[in-house]
């Protein structure tokens, strides 16, 4: 039956719209198609543009190949890309969206990386001539994914480490990575993540002092080593994130522009609006022309970190929602069984999970606890924080919809 291969329906009664349509086929795969609808200048004709949801673009000067991986296994043949070439790419596992890249001439292969979340980074390549390749992923829920590869240039490295200590070396590695590197005194190095799928945090040690750092602009103390305190600062110099260590607080203050290591942006105002709508009305005819709405997200599992509500990773969200619905079904089937409330669950990252209403408590293998809440993210979220010398403004819009109200 060929009708089974048709996509889901989508409306043409819009002035401008970009979205995704899913199309399931007989081999149990789902193809996502990007649908762009616009109105011509005369306002009478609709222009519908269909394109693949995932596109790979090679802007580097070397021929590369890409492949889709599931559980670290290659799913199809490697797809070649010449310099300046663009190809469509159909994933076997759309939810995970993990791929690898390799150089065609020597088959040097990168670690797998996510391609369904917006980010940019350098991928380590075990090659002397080209030790890294730049990748940028632009991904949205409505216009698909663009994966762009390029040659390395200054500023592409996620981090520049600078050791201003005169005598002490620094040891560092990515969290959960056993490969430790050493940065000698009065030296610097450009660094990229060993595994893009692991947490983007760095473990730093100097002598007996050890600390895990996130790459957010801040100042702090690594600890006292011998007769001097080791301080650090993370700041952005142009397009480059810099992590600098020194035992001279004047160096820290001069490089970071922060006059005090103790200063933090403790003053904060947050505004969250679930849904907000705006109507554009013709003042002469009193007819509504357009309706613009900012809508809340679908229900997801979130955690609160540093006064900011953040959704858990895509994989954890899916597994946690499955466990939550399983418990919900069990409670509906046996409403008088109070023992169901005490049930413990587990998943790959967490050895113990318990639910309390719309809240979940997750315990990892190290015994660390995390509280997650099931909720929808605000349609419009604004965060303004400030201190004596610094200020930051963050604005997040979850979903925008524009509807044509004219007949």
C-alpha positions as a Markdown table, in Angstrom:
| # | Residue | x | y | z |
|---|---|---|---|---|
| 1 | Unk | 0.0 | 0.0 | 0.0 |
| 2 | Unk | 1.8 | 3.1 | -1.2 |
| 3 | Unk | -0.4 | 5.4 | 0.9 |
| 4 | Unk | 1.5 | 4.3 | 4.0 |
| 5 | Unk | 4.6 | 6.1 | 2.7 |
| 6 | Unk | 2.9 | 9.5 | 2.7 |
| 7 | Unk | 3.9 | 12.0 | 5.3 |
| 8 | Unk | 1.7 | 13.5 | 8.0 |
| 9 | Unk | -0.5 | 16.4 | 7.0 |
| 10 | Unk | 0.6 | 20.0 | 7.2 |
| 11 | Unk | -1.5 | 23.2 | 6.7 |
| 12 | Unk | -1.0 | 25.7 | 3.9 |
| 13 | Unk | -3.2 | 28.3 | 5.5 |
| 14 | Unk | -0.2 | 30.4 | 6.7 |
| 15 | Unk | 1.7 | 33.4 | 5.4 |
| 16 | Unk | 5.1 | 32.1 | 6.4 |
| 17 | Unk | 5.9 | 28.9 | 8.1 |
| 18 | Unk | 8.9 | 26.5 | 8.4 |
| 19 | Unk | 8.5 | 23.1 | 10.0 |
| 20 | Unk | 9.1 | 19.4 | 9.8 |
| 21 | Unk | 7.0 | 16.6 | 8.5 |
| 22 | Unk | 7.7 | 12.9 | 9.3 |
| 23 | Unk | 7.4 | 10.1 | 6.8 |
| 24 | Unk | 7.5 | 6.5 | 7.9 |
| 25 | Unk | 8.5 | 3.8 | 5.3 |
| 26 | Unk | 8.3 | 0.0 | 5.2 |
| 27 | Unk | 11.8 | -0.6 | 6.6 |
| 28 | Unk | 10.7 | 0.8 | 9.9 |
| 29 | Unk | 12.6 | 4.0 | 9.4 |
| 30 | Unk | 11.3 | 7.6 | 9.7 |
| 31 | Unk | 12.4 | 10.2 | 7.3 |
| 32 | Unk | 12.1 | 13.9 | 8.4 |
| 33 | Unk | 11.4 | 16.4 | 5.7 |
| 34 | Unk | 11.8 | 20.2 | 6.1 |
| 35 | Unk | 8.7 | 22.0 | 4.8 |
| 36 | Unk | 9.1 | 25.8 | 4.1 |
| 37 | Unk | 5.9 | 27.6 | 3.1 |
| 38 | Unk | 5.9 | 31.2 | 1.9 |
| 39 | Unk | 3.6 | 33.6 | 0.0 |
| 40 | Unk | 4.7 | 35.3 | -3.2 |
| 41 | Unk | 4.8 | 39.0 | -3.5 |
| 42 | Unk | 1.3 | 39.1 | -5.0 |
| 43 | Unk | -0.1 | 37.3 | -2.0 |
| 44 | Unk | -2.0 | 34.8 | -4.1 |
| 45 | Unk | 0.4 | 31.9 | -4.6 |
| 46 | Unk | 1.9 | 29.6 | -1.9 |
| 47 | Unk | 5.4 | 28.5 | -2.5 |
| 48 | Unk | 6.2 | 25.1 | -0.8 |
| 49 | Unk | 9.8 | 24.1 | -0.6 |
| 50 | Unk | 10.7 | 20.5 | 0.5 |
| 51 | Unk | 14.3 | 19.7 | 1.6 |
| 52 | Unk | 16.1 | 17.0 | 3.6 |
| 53 | Unk | 16.1 | 17.6 | 7.4 |
| 54 | Unk | 19.8 | 16.9 | 7.6 |
| 55 | Unk | 22.4 | 18.4 | 5.3 |
| 56 | Unk | 26.2 | 17.9 | 5.5 |
| 57 | Unk | 28.4 | 20.7 | 4.2 |
| 58 | Unk | 32.2 | 20.3 | 3.6 |
| 59 | Unk | 33.8 | 23.8 | 3.7 |
| 60 | Unk | 37.2 | 22.3 | 4.5 |
| 61 | Unk | 40.0 | 22.0 | 1.9 |
| 62 | Unk | 40.3 | 18.2 | 2.2 |
| 63 | Unk | 38.0 | 15.3 | 1.2 |
| 64 | Unk | 36.2 | 13.8 | 4.1 |
| 65 | Unk | 33.7 | 11.0 | 4.7 |
| 66 | Unk | 30.8 | 10.7 | 7.3 |
| 67 | Unk | 28.8 | 7.8 | 8.7 |
| 68 | Unk | 25.9 | 7.4 | 11.0 |
| 69 | Unk | 26.6 | 5.4 | 14.2 |
| 70 | Unk | 24.3 | 3.6 | 16.7 |
| 71 | Unk | 25.9 | 2.1 | 19.8 |
| 72 | Unk | 29.3 | 2.9 | 18.2 |
| 73 | Unk | 28.5 | 0.7 | 15.2 |
| 74 | Unk | 28.5 | 2.1 | 11.7 |
| 75 | Unk | 25.0 | 1.8 | 10.1 |
| 76 | Unk | 25.7 | 2.4 | 6.4 |
| 77 | Unk | 28.6 | 3.0 | 4.1 |
| 78 | Unk | 30.8 | 6.0 | 4.6 |
| 79 | Unk | 29.5 | 9.0 | 2.5 |
| 80 | Unk | 32.2 | 10.9 | 0.8 |
| 81 | Unk | 32.3 | 14.7 | 0.5 |
| 82 | Unk | 34.6 | 16.8 | -1.7 |
| 83 | Unk | 35.6 | 20.3 | -0.6 |
| 84 | Unk | 32.7 | 22.7 | -1.0 |
| 85 | Unk | 30.2 | 19.8 | -1.5 |
| 86 | Unk | 26.8 | 19.5 | 0.1 |
| 87 | Unk | 24.9 | 16.3 | 0.5 |
| 88 | Unk | 21.6 | 15.2 | 2.2 |
| 89 | Unk | 22.0 | 12.8 | 5.1 |
| 90 | Unk | 19.4 | 10.4 | 6.4 |
| 91 | Unk | 19.9 | 9.1 | 9.9 |
| 92 | Unk | 19.1 | 5.6 | 11.1 |
| 93 | Unk | 18.6 | 6.9 | 14.6 |
| 94 | Unk | 17.1 | 10.4 | 14.5 |
| 95 | Unk | 16.7 | 10.7 | 18.3 |
| 96 | Unk | 20.4 | 10.1 | 19.1 |
| 97 | Unk | 21.8 | 11.6 | 16.0 |
| 98 | Unk | 25.4 | 10.5 | 16.4 |
| 99 | Unk | 27.9 | 10.5 | 13.5 |
| 100 | Unk | 31.7 | 10.2 | 12.8 |
| 101 | Unk | 33.9 | 11.9 | 10.3 |
| 102 | Unk | 37.2 | 10.7 | 8.8 |
| 103 | Unk | 39.8 | 11.9 | 6.3 |
| 104 | Unk | 39.4 | 10.0 | 3.0 |
| 105 | Unk | 43.2 | 9.7 | 2.2 |
| 106 | Unk | 44.3 | 8.1 | 5.4 |
| 107 | Unk | 41.1 | 7.0 | 7.2 |
| 108 | Unk | 41.9 | 8.9 | 10.4 |
| 109 | Unk | 38.6 | 8.9 | 12.2 |
| 110 | Unk | 37.1 | 11.2 | 14.8 |
| 111 | Unk | 35.2 | 10.4 | 18.0 |
| 112 | Unk | 31.4 | 10.3 | 17.6 |
| 113 | Unk | 29.6 | 13.5 | 18.2 |
| 114 | Unk | 26.0 | 14.7 | 18.5 |
| 115 | Unk | 24.3 | 16.3 | 15.5 |
| 116 | Unk | 20.8 | 17.0 | 16.8 |
| 117 | Unk | 21.9 | 19.8 | 19.2 |
| 118 | Unk | 23.3 | 23.2 | 18.3 |
| 119 | Unk | 27.0 | 23.4 | 19.0 |
| 120 | Unk | 30.5 | 24.0 | 17.5 |
| 121 | Unk | 33.8 | 22.4 | 18.4 |
| 122 | Unk | 37.0 | 20.9 | 17.2 |
| 123 | Unk | 37.2 | 17.2 | 16.7 |
| 124 | Unk | 40.5 | 15.5 | 17.6 |
| 125 | Unk | 42.1 | 13.7 | 14.6 |
| 126 | Unk | 45.2 | 11.5 | 15.1 |
| 127 | Unk | 47.0 | 13.1 | 12.2 |
| 128 | Unk | 50.2 | 15.2 | 12.3 |
| 129 | Unk | 49.3 | 17.4 | 9.3 |
| 130 | Unk | 45.7 | 18.0 | 10.3 |
| 131 | Unk | 45.3 | 17.3 | 14.1 |
| 132 | Unk | 41.8 | 18.6 | 14.2 |
| 133 | Unk | 38.8 | 19.5 | 12.1 |
| 134 | Unk | 36.2 | 22.1 | 12.9 |
| 135 | Unk | 32.5 | 21.2 | 13.0 |
| 136 | Unk | 29.5 | 23.4 | 13.6 |
| 137 | Unk | 26.0 | 22.1 | 14.0 |
| 138 | Unk | 22.9 | 24.3 | 13.7 |
| 139 | Unk | 19.8 | 22.4 | 14.7 |
| 140 | Unk | 16.2 | 23.6 | 15.4 |
| 141 | Unk | 12.9 | 21.9 | 15.7 |
| 142 | Unk | 11.5 | 23.6 | 12.6 |
| 143 | Unk | 14.1 | 23.8 | 9.9 |
| 144 | Unk | 16.3 | 20.8 | 10.4 |
| 145 | Unk | 20.0 | 20.3 | 10.9 |
| 146 | Unk | 23.1 | 21.7 | 9.1 |
| 147 | Unk | 26.4 | 20.0 | 9.9 |
| 148 | Unk | 29.3 | 22.2 | 8.6 |
| 149 | Unk | 32.9 | 20.9 | 8.5 |
| 150 | Unk | 35.8 | 23.3 | 8.1 |
| 151 | Unk | 39.6 | 23.8 | 8.5 |
| 152 | Unk | 41.0 | 24.8 | 11.8 |
| 153 | Unk | 41.6 | 28.5 | 12.4 |
| 154 | Unk | 42.5 | 30.6 | 15.4 |
| 155 | Unk | 39.5 | 30.8 | 17.8 |
| 156 | Unk | 38.0 | 27.4 | 16.9 |
| 157 | Unk | 39.5 | 25.6 | 19.8 |
| 158 | Unk | 37.1 | 25.4 | 22.7 |
| 159 | Unk | 39.8 | 26.5 | 25.2 |
| 160 | Unk | 43.1 | 28.1 | 25.5 |
| 161 | Unk | 44.9 | 27.1 | 28.7 |
| 162 | Unk | 47.6 | 29.4 | 30.0 |
| 163 | Unk | 49.9 | 28.5 | 32.9 |
| 164 | Unk | 51.4 | 31.6 | 34.3 |
| 165 | Unk | 52.9 | 29.8 | 37.3 |
| 166 | Unk | 56.7 | 30.2 | 37.4 |
| 167 | Unk | 57.6 | 26.7 | 38.8 |
| 168 | Unk | 54.5 | 24.5 | 38.9 |
| 169 | Unk | 53.2 | 22.4 | 36.0 |
| 170 | Unk | 49.4 | 21.9 | 35.6 |
| 171 | Unk | 47.8 | 18.5 | 34.8 |
| 172 | Unk | 44.4 | 18.5 | 33.1 |
| 173 | Unk | 42.0 | 16.2 | 31.4 |
| 174 | Unk | 38.3 | 16.1 | 30.4 |
| 175 | Unk | 35.9 | 14.7 | 33.0 |
| 176 | Unk | 35.7 | 10.9 | 32.9 |
| 177 | Unk | 38.8 | 10.7 | 30.7 |
| 178 | Unk | 41.9 | 8.8 | 31.9 |
| 179 | Unk | 44.3 | 10.6 | 29.4 |
| 180 | Unk | 45.9 | 13.3 | 31.4 |
| 181 | Unk | 48.0 | 16.1 | 29.8 |
| 182 | Unk | 50.7 | 18.2 | 31.5 |
| 183 | Unk | 51.2 | 22.0 | 30.8 |
| 184 | Unk | 54.7 | 23.1 | 31.9 |
| 185 | Unk | 55.2 | 26.4 | 33.8 |
| 186 | Unk | 55.0 | 29.6 | 31.7 |
| 187 | Unk | 53.4 | 27.7 | 28.7 |
| 188 | Unk | 50.1 | 27.7 | 26.9 |
| 189 | Unk | 48.2 | 25.2 | 24.8 |
| 190 | Unk | 45.0 | 25.1 | 22.7 |
| 191 | Unk | 42.7 | 22.4 | 23.9 |
| 192 | Unk | 39.7 | 20.5 | 22.5 |
| 193 | Unk | 37.6 | 17.8 | 24.0 |
| 194 | Unk | 38.8 | 14.2 | 23.8 |
| 195 | Unk | 35.2 | 12.9 | 23.7 |
| 196 | Unk | 32.5 | 15.4 | 22.5 |
| 197 | Unk | 29.8 | 13.1 | 24.1 |
| 198 | Unk | 31.2 | 13.5 | 27.6 |
| 199 | Unk | 30.6 | 16.5 | 29.9 |
| 200 | Unk | 32.3 | 19.7 | 28.8 |
| 201 | Unk | 34.2 | 20.1 | 32.0 |
| 202 | Unk | 37.9 | 20.1 | 32.8 |
| 203 | Unk | 39.7 | 18.4 | 35.7 |
| 204 | Unk | 42.7 | 20.6 | 36.7 |
| 205 | Unk | 45.3 | 19.6 | 39.3 |
| 206 | Unk | 48.4 | 21.4 | 40.6 |
| 207 | Unk | 50.4 | 19.6 | 43.2 |
| 208 | Unk | 48.0 | 18.1 | 45.7 |
| 209 | Unk | 45.1 | 20.5 | 44.7 |
| 210 | Unk | 42.5 | 19.3 | 42.2 |
| 211 | Unk | 39.3 | 20.9 | 40.9 |
| 212 | Unk | 36.7 | 20.4 | 38.2 |
| 213 | Unk | 35.9 | 23.5 | 36.2 |
| 214 | Unk | 33.1 | 24.5 | 33.8 |
| 215 | Unk | 34.1 | 26.9 | 31.1 |
| 216 | Unk | 31.9 | 29.8 | 32.2 |
| 217 | Unk | 33.4 | 33.3 | 32.8 |
| 218 | Unk | 34.4 | 33.4 | 36.4 |
| 219 | Unk | 37.4 | 33.7 | 38.8 |
| 220 | Unk | 38.3 | 31.5 | 41.7 |
| 221 | Unk | 41.0 | 29.7 | 43.7 |
| 222 | Unk | 42.4 | 26.3 | 42.9 |
| 223 | Unk | 43.9 | 26.2 | 46.4 |
| 224 | Unk | 47.1 | 26.8 | 48.3 |
| 225 | Unk | 50.2 | 24.9 | 47.0 |
| 226 | Unk | 53.2 | 25.3 | 49.2 |
| 227 | Unk | 53.6 | 29.0 | 50.1 |
| 228 | Unk | 51.4 | 30.5 | 47.4 |
| 229 | Unk | 47.7 | 30.5 | 46.4 |
| 230 | Unk | 46.9 | 29.3 | 42.8 |
| 231 | Unk | 44.1 | 31.4 | 41.3 |
| 232 | Unk | 42.4 | 31.0 | 38.0 |
| 233 | Unk | 40.1 | 33.0 | 35.7 |
| 234 | Unk | 38.0 | 32.0 | 32.7 |
| 235 | Unk | 37.2 | 34.8 | 30.2 |
| 236 | Unk | 36.6 | 35.3 | 26.5 |
| 237 | Unk | 39.2 | 37.1 | 24.5 |
| 238 | Unk | 37.5 | 38.0 | 21.1 |
| 239 | Unk | 36.2 | 34.6 | 20.0 |
| 240 | Unk | 38.5 | 32.5 | 22.2 |
| 241 | Unk | 37.7 | 31.2 | 25.6 |
| 242 | Unk | 40.7 | 31.4 | 27.9 |
| 243 | Unk | 41.5 | 29.6 | 31.2 |
| 244 | Unk | 44.4 | 31.2 | 32.9 |
| 245 | Unk | 46.2 | 30.2 | 36.1 |
| 246 | Unk | 48.5 | 32.4 | 38.2 |
| 247 | Unk | 49.6 | 32.9 | 41.8 |
| 248 | Unk | 49.5 | 36.7 | 41.3 |
| 249 | Unk | 46.0 | 38.1 | 41.8 |
| 250 | Unk | 47.0 | 41.2 | 39.8 |
| 251 | Unk | 47.5 | 39.1 | 36.7 |
| 252 | Unk | 44.1 | 37.5 | 37.2 |
| 253 | Unk | 42.4 | 40.9 | 37.7 |
| 254 | Unk | 44.2 | 42.4 | 34.7 |
| 255 | Unk | 43.3 | 39.6 | 32.3 |
| 256 | Unk | 39.7 | 39.0 | 33.4 |
| 257 | Unk | 38.8 | 42.6 | 34.0 |
| 258 | Unk | 37.3 | 41.6 | 37.3 |
| 259 | Unk | 38.6 | 43.7 | 40.2 |
| 260 | Unk | 37.8 | 41.2 | 42.8 |
| 261 | Unk | 38.0 | 37.4 | 42.8 |
| 262 | Unk | 35.2 | 37.3 | 45.4 |
| 263 | Unk | 32.9 | 39.4 | 43.2 |
| 264 | Unk | 30.0 | 37.5 | 41.6 |
| 265 | Unk | 26.8 | 38.6 | 39.8 |
| 266 | Unk | 24.6 | 38.0 | 42.9 |
| 267 | Unk | 21.9 | 40.4 | 41.8 |
| 268 | Unk | 19.4 | 38.8 | 39.4 |
| 269 | Unk | 16.0 | 39.4 | 37.9 |
| 270 | Unk | 14.2 | 36.6 | 36.1 |
| 271 | Unk | 11.0 | 36.8 | 34.1 |
| 272 | Unk | 9.2 | 33.8 | 32.8 |
| 273 | Unk | 6.0 | 33.8 | 30.7 |
| 274 | Unk | 4.3 | 30.5 | 29.7 |
| 275 | Unk | 2.4 | 31.8 | 26.7 |
| 276 | Unk | 2.1 | 35.3 | 25.2 |
| 277 | Unk | 0.1 | 36.4 | 22.1 |
| 278 | Unk | 0.2 | 39.5 | 19.9 |
| 279 | Unk | -2.5 | 40.5 | 17.4 |
| 280 | Unk | -1.9 | 42.8 | 14.5 |
| 281 | Unk | -5.2 | 44.6 | 13.6 |
| 282 | Unk | -6.1 | 46.8 | 10.7 |
| 283 | Unk | -7.0 | 50.0 | 12.4 |
| 284 | Unk | -9.3 | 51.0 | 9.5 |
| 285 | Unk | -11.4 | 47.9 | 9.0 |
| 286 | Unk | -10.9 | 46.5 | 12.5 |
| 287 | Unk | -9.9 | 43.2 | 11.1 |
| 288 | Unk | -7.3 | 41.0 | 12.7 |
| 289 | Unk | -4.4 | 40.4 | 10.2 |
| 290 | Unk | -1.8 | 38.4 | 12.0 |
| 291 | Unk | -1.6 | 36.6 | 15.3 |
| 292 | Unk | 1.9 | 36.0 | 16.7 |
| 293 | Unk | 2.3 | 33.8 | 19.7 |
| 294 | Unk | 5.3 | 32.7 | 21.9 |
| 295 | Unk | 4.3 | 29.3 | 23.3 |
| 296 | Unk | 5.7 | 27.1 | 26.0 |
| 297 | Unk | 7.6 | 23.9 | 25.2 |
| 298 | Unk | 6.3 | 20.4 | 25.5 |
| 299 | Unk | 6.6 | 18.8 | 28.9 |
| 300 | Unk | 10.3 | 17.8 | 29.6 |
| 301 | Unk | 12.3 | 16.8 | 32.6 |
| 302 | Unk | 14.4 | 19.7 | 34.0 |
| 303 | Unk | 16.9 | 20.5 | 36.7 |
| 304 | Unk | 17.7 | 23.8 | 38.4 |
| 305 | Unk | 21.4 | 24.8 | 38.3 |
| 306 | Unk | 22.6 | 28.2 | 39.5 |
| 307 | Unk | 19.1 | 29.5 | 39.5 |
| 308 | Unk | 18.5 | 28.5 | 35.9 |
| 309 | Unk | 16.1 | 25.8 | 34.8 |
| 310 | Unk | 17.7 | 23.6 | 32.2 |
| 311 | Unk | 16.3 | 20.5 | 30.5 |
| 312 | Unk | 18.1 | 17.2 | 31.0 |
| 313 | Unk | 19.8 | 15.7 | 28.0 |
| 314 | Unk | 17.7 | 14.2 | 25.2 |
| 315 | Unk | 18.5 | 10.6 | 26.1 |
| 316 | Unk | 17.8 | 11.0 | 29.8 |
| 317 | Unk | 14.6 | 12.8 | 29.1 |
| 318 | Unk | 13.3 | 9.9 | 26.9 |
| 319 | Unk | 14.2 | 7.2 | 29.4 |
| 320 | Unk | 13.0 | 9.1 | 32.4 |
| 321 | Unk | 9.6 | 9.8 | 30.7 |
| 322 | Unk | 9.3 | 6.1 | 29.9 |
| 323 | Unk | 9.9 | 5.2 | 33.5 |
| 324 | Unk | 7.5 | 7.9 | 34.7 |
| 325 | Unk | 4.7 | 6.7 | 32.5 |
| 326 | Unk | 5.3 | 3.1 | 33.5 |
| 327 | Unk | 4.9 | 4.0 | 37.2 |
| 328 | Unk | 1.8 | 6.1 | 36.3 |
| 329 | Unk | 0.2 | 3.1 | 34.5 |
| 330 | Unk | 1.0 | 0.8 | 37.5 |
| 331 | Unk | -0.6 | 3.3 | 39.9 |
| 332 | Unk | -3.7 | 3.7 | 37.8 |
| 333 | Unk | -4.1 | -0.1 | 37.6 |
| 334 | Unk | -3.5 | -0.6 | 41.3 |
| 335 | Unk | -4.6 | 2.7 | 43.0 |
| 336 | Unk | -4.7 | 1.1 | 46.5 |
| 337 | Unk | -1.1 | -0.3 | 46.4 |
| 338 | Unk | 1.0 | 2.2 | 48.4 |
| 339 | Unk | 4.1 | 0.2 | 47.8 |
| 340 | Unk | 4.2 | 1.4 | 44.2 |
| 341 | Unk | 5.2 | 4.8 | 45.5 |
| 342 | Unk | 8.4 | 3.3 | 46.9 |
| 343 | Unk | 9.5 | 1.6 | 43.7 |
| 344 | Unk | 13.0 | 2.2 | 42.5 |
| 345 | Unk | 14.1 | 2.3 | 38.9 |
| 346 | Unk | 17.4 | 2.6 | 37.1 |
| 347 | Unk | 18.9 | 3.5 | 33.8 |
| 348 | Unk | 22.4 | 3.5 | 32.3 |
| 349 | Unk | 23.6 | 6.8 | 33.9 |
| 350 | Unk | 21.8 | 6.4 | 37.2 |
| 351 | Unk | 21.6 | 3.4 | 39.5 |
| 352 | Unk | 18.6 | 4.5 | 41.5 |
| 353 | Unk | 15.6 | 6.6 | 40.4 |
| 354 | Unk | 12.5 | 7.3 | 42.5 |
| 355 | Unk | 9.4 | 9.4 | 41.6 |
| 356 | Unk | 7.5 | 11.8 | 43.9 |
| 357 | Unk | 4.6 | 13.2 | 41.9 |
| 358 | Unk | 6.1 | 15.3 | 39.0 |
| 359 | Unk | 9.5 | 15.2 | 40.7 |
| 360 | Unk | 12.2 | 12.5 | 40.3 |
| 361 | Unk | 15.3 | 11.9 | 42.4 |
| 362 | Unk | 18.2 | 10.4 | 40.5 |
| 363 | Unk | 21.3 | 8.9 | 42.1 |
| 364 | Unk | 24.4 | 8.1 | 39.9 |
| 365 | Unk | 27.1 | 5.5 | 40.5 |
| 366 | Unk | 29.1 | 7.9 | 42.7 |
| 367 | Unk | 26.1 | 8.5 | 45.0 |
| 368 | Unk | 25.5 | 12.0 | 43.8 |
| 369 | Unk | 21.9 | 13.1 | 43.9 |
| 370 | Unk | 20.0 | 15.1 | 41.3 |
| 371 | Unk | 16.4 | 16.4 | 41.5 |
| 372 | Unk | 14.5 | 16.6 | 38.2 |
| 373 | Unk | 11.1 | 18.2 | 37.7 |
| 374 | Unk | 8.6 | 17.4 | 34.9 |
| 375 | Unk | 7.4 | 20.7 | 33.5 |
| 376 | Unk | 7.0 | 22.8 | 30.4 |
| 377 | Unk | 9.6 | 25.5 | 29.7 |
| 378 | Unk | 8.4 | 29.1 | 29.5 |
| 379 | Unk | 7.5 | 30.4 | 26.0 |
| 380 | Unk | 9.6 | 33.6 | 26.9 |
| 381 | Unk | 12.3 | 33.6 | 29.5 |
| 382 | Unk | 14.5 | 36.6 | 30.4 |
| 383 | Unk | 17.3 | 36.6 | 32.9 |
| 384 | Unk | 19.3 | 39.8 | 33.8 |
| 385 | Unk | 22.1 | 39.5 | 36.3 |
| 386 | Unk | 24.6 | 42.2 | 37.4 |
| 387 | Unk | 27.4 | 43.1 | 39.8 |
| 388 | Unk | 29.4 | 46.2 | 40.4 |
| 389 | Unk | 31.4 | 45.8 | 37.2 |
| 390 | Unk | 29.6 | 43.1 | 35.2 |
| 391 | Unk | 26.2 | 42.4 | 33.7 |
| 392 | Unk | 24.6 | 39.6 | 31.6 |
| 393 | Unk | 21.3 | 39.3 | 29.8 |
| 394 | Unk | 19.9 | 36.0 | 28.6 |
| 395 | Unk | 16.7 | 35.7 | 26.5 |
| 396 | Unk | 15.2 | 32.4 | 25.5 |
| 397 | Unk | 12.2 | 31.8 | 23.2 |
| 398 | Unk | 10.9 | 28.3 | 22.9 |
| 399 | Unk | 8.5 | 28.5 | 20.0 |
| 400 | Unk | 7.2 | 31.2 | 17.7 |
| 401 | Unk | 4.1 | 30.8 | 15.7 |
| 402 | Unk | 2.6 | 33.3 | 13.1 |
| 403 | Unk | -0.9 | 32.7 | 11.9 |
| 404 | Unk | -2.7 | 34.5 | 9.0 |
| 405 | Unk | -6.1 | 35.6 | 10.2 |
| 406 | Unk | -7.3 | 36.9 | 6.9 |
| 407 | Unk | -9.7 | 34.7 | 4.9 |
